[in-house]
Amino acid sequence: MGKANKPENNSKPPLKVSILHLLLILGGADLILLLAPEVGILNSIMYIPDLYTWPALIGGVALLVFGFQRLYQKR
């Protein structure tokens, strides 16, 4: 019987998660869930004018996009 070959280390290096970008994602999701026009949690409890809800929705989406772009980094 022959010797078994050693498996070579061909695995990819682990990815590093950026805490700052993770917090940006959480903040953007909170803005969307709380202040989305007509369906947000705070809008169901009290009336918040559209002057505040639409910019919060746009800002939340922007935070999500920016956070997901650089969430994972190579070591």
Secondary structure as GFF3:
##gff-version 3
##sequence-region A 1 75
A	DSSP	beta_strand	15	17	.	.	.	ID=ss1
A	DSSP	alpha_helix	19	35	.	.	.	ID=ss2
A	DSSP	alpha_helix	41	45	.	.	.	ID=ss3
A	DSSP	alpha_helix	50	69	.	.	.	ID=ss4
A	DSSP	beta_strand	72	74	.	.	.	ID=ss5
###
